[in-house]
């Protein structure tokens, strides 16, 4: 079971403050390794807040926690902070906050993708970290 979404990335003051401490903390991961989904999309996937999902785009995939968005209904539209997790899903032109990323979301039993794995992927692609 999966649903197609367009992910809009955004910057977050809490994420920025956590990053100043360290990008390797649980706080930073909890703020960044998540996707905000519409209530209808959460229900269609049978998800509850905190459950893990696989987010797959043409560029890559990550496992993150799903959270129900508090915004007005927006089925098919998802939000992620601009972070190493969302960057794994974005093409070169899609890394700027506010840019839409076409992706598919499905429930997962896997653990959240760790930042150390994301950094290894980036190094393997020749991206400086």
N, C-alpha and C positions, 0 to 999 in steps of 0.2 A: 504494500500500500504506500503510495507516494502522492504528493501534490506539487504542482508547479507554482513557483512564486517568482516575483521580481524583488530582489533584495536592495534596499536603499541603505547605504552606510552613513554613519553620522559620528561626530565627535562628541565626547561626553566629559564634563568637568571631573566627575568622580573617577573615571578611567584615567584621565590625565594625572590626577593626584596619586592614584595607585601606581602608575608607571614611574612617577618620580621616586617612589620608594624602591621598587624593583619590579621588572616584568616577569619575574620568576615566582611571585607570591600567589597564594590562593586567592587573595583579594583581586588581583589583576585578572587572573584567569576567570574568576566568577563574573566579573564585570564585562569581559570581552568575549569569552567563549560561550556565547549564547545568541539565540535568535528570538526576536519578538514576533509572534505570529498572531493573526486575527483569531478571535474566538471560534469562528466557523471552521477555519483551517485546523485549529487544535482539535476540535470535535471530530472533524472528518478523518483525522489521523489517529483518533483515540488517545490523545495525549493529555497528560496533566502537567502542571508546572514542574520544571526540574527534570522531566524525563529527557533522555538523550535522543538526538536525531542525527541522521547523516544528511549533510547538505552537500549536494553534488552540482557542480557547474561544468562547463566545457573545459575550464582551466584546472580543476582539482576538486578535492573533497575534504571535509573536516567533520569531526563529531563534536557537537556542541549541545548545550542544554536548551530546551525549548521553554519559553515563557509566554504567557498570554499577554498580549498588548492591552493597555488600558485605553487606547485611542478609539475613536469612532470606528465603526465597521470598515474594514479594508481587506476583504478576502483576496488572496493572491498577491498581496503586498506584505513583505516582511522587512524587518529592520535589524541591522547588526552594527555594532560600533566599528569604526574603522580601526582595524587591529591586525595582528599577524594571522588571525583566523579568517577574517573576511578577505584579507589580501590573497589567501590561498585560492579563493574562488574567483578573483578578479583578473581580468586581462590588464595589460599595461594602461589602457585608457580608462579603466574602471576603478582605479585605486583611490581616486579623489572622493571625499565625502559627498553624498548626494547623488552619486551615479548609480544607475540600476544594473543589477547583475541577474541574469536569468539563471535559475537554479531549480532543483527538485529536492524536496524534503521528505524523508521517510524515517519512521521509528528505528531505533538502533539499540542493541544491547551492549555495544562497545562503550569504552570509557572515553571521556572527553579527550580530544587530541591535545597532547602536552606541547607546551611551547618549545621544548627541546627538540621534539620531532619536527615541528614547523621550521626551526632554524636549520636542522639537518637537510630538509627538503630544499630550502633556499640555497644553502651552500652547494648542494648537488646540481642545482640549476645555474650556478655561477653568480648568484646574487650575493653581494657583500652584506654581512650582518653586523 
